[in-house]
Amino acid sequence: MKRMYLVLTLIYFFSPHTSFANESFINHKQVYSYRVLEQDIKQLEKQYGDVIRVTSIGRSYLGRELWAIKLGKGNSNILMIGSHHGREWMTTSILMKMLEEYAKAYQKGTNYGSHSDKLLDKVSIWFVPMLNPDGVMIQQNGIEDFSFIRRWKLKRMNEGSNDFARWKANAKGIDLNRQYPSGWEQIKAGPTKPYYQFYKGKKPLQAREVVAITHFTKKVKPTIAVAYHSSGREVFWNYKNGKNLERDRRIAEKVAKTTKYQLSKPSKNATGAGYTDWFITNFHLPAITIEICPFVKETSPPLSLFEEEWERNREVGFILIKEASNIPNNNNKK
């Protein structure tokens, strides 16, 4: 009897029809590092390779691959980006959780809550979960693994401090979200040399990571783009939207209502040079900056906030897919 039970158990576990798709193998209760990201991407590709596609869009300043993952079969796209800033790696966790849950539903052919999985047949989602892996690594681990010269340079950018918990820039001391050529010239305040935050660089598109994401954006031609940041629980959407003001506000209002974040827009004197500023002015299509988590000072939000922030954001991707399906994208015709 025991032998029969053992045989039946082995058959069950090793049967090709046995599925563990309902189980989540991504652990969001840990510090989400670049190493963990790469491991999880491999697992996702193994589990959901029939509905996702993984590609590298370039390399960081220190040579790390910048990964993008496509979910869906639609010819139209939306693009969602995380971790422009080193200390904002919880945005990577949010996007990876979203990717896993959406892929699970799409592979099984089941709705995601009230949203039909068939939407992904029309509009795909491209995820770039960690645009600044070097900055994330510095913020999480410090600089002990670097050479003496690089440690000296990074410590100088960090005002001589050995505490890198506040690190926001890439490994070259450039703030990636001040690097885009839409309003870059108007930024007058801030550091004039590499620094742990806010240094805009010597010229726009200087940082390799920004070059990579702008080239990739032009390649996939998304109808809607989203940049996730932390913190403040705000939704920004407005930057010289012109005649598309009402359309873009309506979409942002839906995101704000779903996340229960405050709908905001820059003041009249606000400068640009962020990713969504660049996207709006170049493509004349909606772009949204989503700030997760209550406001925290110069550090990463605590892990204890993840579950609530995930619940606020879990439907955002499908909401944007629905909106994108109703927006003509003339860029896709070029």
C-alpha positions in Angstrom: 0.0 0.0 0.0 2.8 2.4 0.9 4.6 1.5 -2.3 1.5 2.2 -4.4 1.0 5.6 -2.7 4.7 6.5 -3.4 4.2 5.5 -7.1 1.1 7.5 -7.4 2.7 10.5 -5.7 5.7 10.4 -8.1 3.4 10.1 -11.1 1.5 13.1 -10.0 4.5 15.3 -9.4 6.3 14.3 -12.6 3.3 14.1 -14.9 3.6 16.5 -17.9 0.0 17.5 -17.2 0.8 18.6 -13.6 0.8 22.4 -13.4 2.2 24.6 -10.8 1.2 27.8 -12.6 -1.0 28.8 -9.7 2.0 29.2 -7.4 4.0 32.4 -7.4 7.7 31.8 -7.4 8.6 35.5 -7.2 9.3 36.6 -3.7 8.4 40.2 -3.2 9.0 40.2 0.5 12.8 40.5 0.0 15.0 43.3 -1.2 14.6 43.1 -5.0 18.1 43.1 -6.5 19.3 42.9 -10.0 20.5 39.3 -9.4 17.0 38.4 -8.2 15.5 40.1 -11.2 17.6 38.0 -13.6 16.7 34.8 -11.8 13.0 35.6 -11.9 13.1 36.5 -15.6 14.6 33.1 -16.3 11.8 31.4 -14.3 9.1 33.4 -16.0 10.5 32.6 -19.4 10.5 28.9 -18.5 7.0 29.0 -17.1 5.4 31.4 -19.6 7.6 31.3 -22.6 4.6 30.8 -24.9 3.1 34.2 -23.9 6.2 36.3 -23.1 9.3 37.3 -24.9 12.5 38.5 -23.2 15.1 40.8 -24.9 17.9 43.0 -23.9 17.6 46.7 -25.0 21.2 47.6 -24.1 23.6 47.8 -21.2 24.1 50.0 -18.2 27.1 52.1 -17.6 28.8 49.2 -15.8 27.7 46.7 -18.4 24.6 45.1 -16.9 21.9 44.0 -19.4 18.8 46.2 -19.5 15.9 43.7 -19.8 12.6 44.1 -21.5 9.8 41.5 -21.4 6.8 41.5 -23.8 3.5 40.0 -22.7 0.8 39.5 -25.3 0.3 39.0 -29.0 -1.1 42.5 -29.9 0.6 44.6 -32.5 -0.1 47.7 -30.5 1.9 48.2 -27.3 2.0 50.0 -24.0 5.4 50.4 -22.2 5.9 50.3 -18.4 9.3 51.3 -16.9 10.6 50.8 -13.3 13.6 51.9 -11.3 14.8 55.0 -13.1 16.4 55.7 -9.7 18.5 53.5 -7.5 16.5 53.9 -4.4 13.2 53.2 -6.1 13.5 49.5 -6.7 10.1 48.7 -5.2 8.8 49.8 -8.6 10.6 46.8 -10.1 8.8 44.5 -7.6 5.4 46.0 -8.6 6.1 45.5 -12.4 7.4 42.0 -11.9 4.4 41.0 -9.9 2.1 42.5 -12.5 4.0 40.6 -15.3 3.7 37.3 -13.4 0.0 37.6 -12.6 -1.0 38.8 -16.0 1.0 36.1 -17.8 -0.6 33.5 -15.6 -4.1 34.6 -16.5 -3.2 35.0 -20.2 -1.6 31.6 -20.5 -4.6 29.9 -18.8 -7.1 31.9 -20.9 -8.9 33.3 -17.9 -10.0 36.8 -17.0 -7.9 38.9 -14.6 -10.6 40.0 -12.2 -13.1 41.8 -14.4 -10.6 42.2 -17.3 -10.7 39.9 -20.3 -7.4 38.2 -21.1 -8.3 38.6 -24.7 -7.3 42.3 -24.5 -3.7 41.1 -24.7 -4.4 39.7 -28.1 -4.9 43.3 -29.3 -2.5 45.3 -27.1 0.8 43.9 -25.7 2.6 45.2 -22.6 6.3 45.8 -22.7 7.9 45.8 -19.2 11.3 47.3 -18.6 11.4 46.6 -14.8 14.8 47.9 -13.9 16.3 50.7 -16.1 19.0 51.6 -13.6 20.5 48.3 -12.3 23.8 49.9 -11.3 22.1 52.5 -9.2 19.9 49.9 -7.5 23.0 47.8 -6.7 24.8 50.7 -5.2 21.8 51.7 -3.1 21.3 48.2 -1.8 24.8 46.9 -1.3 27.1 49.9 -1.1 30.4 50.1 -2.9 32.7 47.5 -1.2 32.8 45.3 -4.3 34.2 48.2 -6.5 37.8 49.0 -7.3 39.5 51.6 -5.1 39.3 54.3 -7.7 35.6 53.7 -8.4 34.9 53.6 -4.6 36.7 56.9 -4.2 34.6 58.5 -7.0 31.3 57.2 -5.8 32.0 58.2 -2.2 32.9 61.7 -3.4 29.5 61.9 -5.3 27.9 60.8 -2.0 29.3 63.7 0.0 31.9 61.5 1.6 29.3 59.2 3.2 29.6 55.4 3.3 25.8 55.2 3.6 24.4 54.8 0.1 20.7 54.2 1.1 19.8 57.6 -0.5 21.5 56.9 -3.8 19.3 57.9 -6.8 21.7 58.3 -9.8 23.3 55.8 -12.1 26.9 54.6 -11.4 28.2 57.7 -13.2 26.4 60.0 -10.9 23.8 61.1 -13.5 20.1 61.3 -12.6 18.5 59.3 -15.4 15.1 61.1 -15.1 16.8 64.5 -15.8 18.5 63.3 -19.0 15.7 63.5 -21.7 15.8 66.2 -24.4 12.5 67.8 -23.5 13.1 70.7 -21.1 16.7 69.7 -20.3 18.1 73.1 -21.2 15.6 74.8 -18.8 17.0 73.0 -15.7 19.2 75.6 -14.1 19.2 74.5 -10.5 20.9 71.4 -9.1 24.4 69.9 -9.0 26.9 70.9 -11.7 28.9 67.7 -11.4 28.2 64.0 -10.8 26.2 63.5 -7.6 24.0 61.0 -5.8 20.9 62.8 -7.2 19.7 65.5 -9.5 22.8 65.9 -11.7 21.4 66.3 -15.2 24.6 65.5 -17.0 26.7 67.5 -19.5 24.1 67.0 -22.3 20.8 65.1 -22.8 21.0 61.5 -23.8 24.5 61.2 -22.2 23.6 58.2 -20.0 23.7 54.8 -21.7 20.5 53.7 -20.0 18.6 56.7 -21.3 19.9 56.2 -24.8 18.8 52.6 -24.6 15.2 53.3 -23.4 14.7 56.1 -26.0 15.8 53.9 -28.8 13.6 51.1 -27.6 10.6 53.4 -27.2 11.0 54.5 -30.8 11.3 50.9 -31.9 8.1 49.5 -30.2 6.1 52.8 -30.6 3.9 52.4 -27.5 0.5 54.1 -27.5 0.8 54.8 -23.8 3.9 54.9 -21.7 4.2 54.7 -17.9 7.2 55.5 -15.7 6.9 54.1 -12.1 8.7 56.1 -9.3 8.6 56.4 -5.5 7.4 58.1 -3.4 4.3 60.3 -2.8 1.3 58.4 -4.1 0.7 60.7 -7.0 -0.1 60.4 -10.7 1.5 63.0 -13.0 0.3 63.2 -16.6 0.7 66.8 -17.9 3.6 68.2 -19.9 2.7 70.4 -22.9 0.0 67.9 -23.9 -1.5 70.5 -26.3 -4.7 69.5 -28.0 -4.6 66.1 -26.3 -5.1 67.6 -22.8 -8.6 66.2 -22.2 -7.8 62.7 -23.5 -4.7 62.4 -21.4 -6.4 63.8 -18.3 -9.2 61.3 -18.6 -6.8 58.4 -18.7 -4.8 59.7 -15.8 -8.0 60.2 -13.8 -8.8 56.5 -14.3 -5.4 55.5 -13.0 -5.7 57.8 -10.1 -9.1 56.5 -9.2 -7.9 52.9 -9.4 -4.7 53.5 -7.3 -6.4 56.0 -5.0 -3.4 58.2 -5.6 -3.6 62.0 -6.0 -4.0 63.3 -9.5 -1.3 66.0 -9.9 0.4 68.0 -12.6 3.5 70.1 -12.6 3.3 73.8 -11.7 3.6 76.3 -14.6 7.3 76.9 -13.7 8.2 73.2 -13.6 11.0 72.0 -15.8 11.0 68.8 -17.8 13.7 66.4 -18.9 11.9 63.3 -17.5 11.0 60.3 -19.5 7.2 61.0 -19.7 8.0 64.7 -20.6 10.0 63.4 -23.6 7.4 60.9 -24.6 4.5 63.3 -24.6 6.3 66.0 -26.6 7.7 63.6 -29.1 4.8 61.2 -29.7 1.8 63.4 -28.7 0.4 60.3 -26.9 -0.4 59.8 -23.2 2.4 59.2 -20.7 1.9 58.9 -16.9 4.4 59.0 -14.0 3.1 57.0 -11.1 4.6 57.6 -7.7 4.0 54.7 -5.4 4.1 54.6 -1.6 3.5 57.4 1.0 6.3 60.0 0.9 9.6 58.8 2.3 12.7 60.9 2.5 16.0 60.0 0.7 15.7 56.3 0.9 13.8 53.3 -0.5 10.3 52.7 0.8 10.1 49.9 3.5 9.1 46.4 2.3 6.1 46.5 4.6 4.4 48.8 2.1 4.6 46.4 -0.8 1.3 44.5 -0.4 -0.8 47.7 -0.1 1.0 49.3 -3.1 0.5 46.2 -5.1 -3.2 46.1 -4.4 -3.5 49.7 -5.5 -1.7 49.0 -8.8 -2.7 45.5 -9.8 -5.2 46.6 -12.4 -3.3 49.5 -13.9 -1.9 47.5 -16.8 -5.3 46.3 -18.0 -6.9 49.7 -17.6 -4.2 51.1 -19.8 -4.6 48.3 -22.4 -8.3 49.2 -22.7 -7.4 52.9 -23.2 -4.7 52.2 -25.7 -7.0 50.0 -27.8 -9.2 53.1 -28.4 -6.3 55.6 -29.3 -5.1 55.8 -32.9 -1.3 55.7 -32.9 0.0 57.2 -36.1 3.5 56.3 -35.1 2.7 52.7 -35.7 2.1 53.5 -39.4 5.5 54.9 -40.0 
